[in-house]
Amino acid sequence: SSSSSSTKPKDATGSNTTSSSIMSPNTVFVLQSADATSEPWHVTLAELYPHPPLYMGLPVVEQQRLGQEMQPQISSQIPLLANTKTTTTSNTFWKDLWEKAQQATQEDTRDDVHAIRYGAAAALMDTTSNQVSYITASQCKALEYGATLDAVCQLVPPLVQQQQQQRMIILGLVQVDQYGLPHAPFAPARSLLVEHGLGDTPVLTSRRQDAMMLQLHVVTARDLAPFAPEFRS
């Protein structure tokens, strides 16, 4: 059956929109391989899933309010990324990348399914010409979150193809909502990026410093899924 047994509404990340008192970022999980010789190890939820969704635990109305309130703050921070040193080349592409991801959110017209729109973009550079190109995708929503096509997940196949061309390097990746707030890729996309050899991809994300302050961060895809296996051919 495709129905869900949960009575709580889901947000666009697949998370319950009401906070849980059962778990916290400090909740410890005990993990062990099926191999009988392996040793159990302990890890917190925060370690398993760093940079959680900005809107986690918030009802849709609160998600919209937060996005609208934080929009001017993010818009003023994005141009400053050109001054950071995150790659071996110029970082001026970040602003264009952010704008293209935000434009991609306009392709999502299913506000009746969920009011938050997500778009993603990746920047690539041809090392023979130093030409920068971009690919974009928007979240394709379905009533059941499991049937939704995640924006970043849609970028993984073309990124893998581009990276196989040795002259192409991935400069960066970002996922935003219609307000321009950068969101770390959701869990399926994190696993796909790392498992398909894209763990070194720089990813723009943001964290809430307090109720009214967001701070931008550039991390690698591997930082977002530190325990995901990486398969190499």
Protein Blocks (a to p, Z undefined) as FASTA:
>chain_A
ZZdfbfbdcdfkopafbdcfkbcfklccddddfblkbccddddfklmmgciafkgoiafk
lmmmmmmmmmmmmmmmmmmmmmpcfbfbdfklmmmmmmmmmmmmmmpcclmlpmcdcddd
dddddfklopacdddddddddfblklpccfklmmmmmmmmmmmpmkbccfbdcdddfkop
acdddfklmmmmmmnopmmpccdddddfblmbccdddddfklmmmmbccddZZ
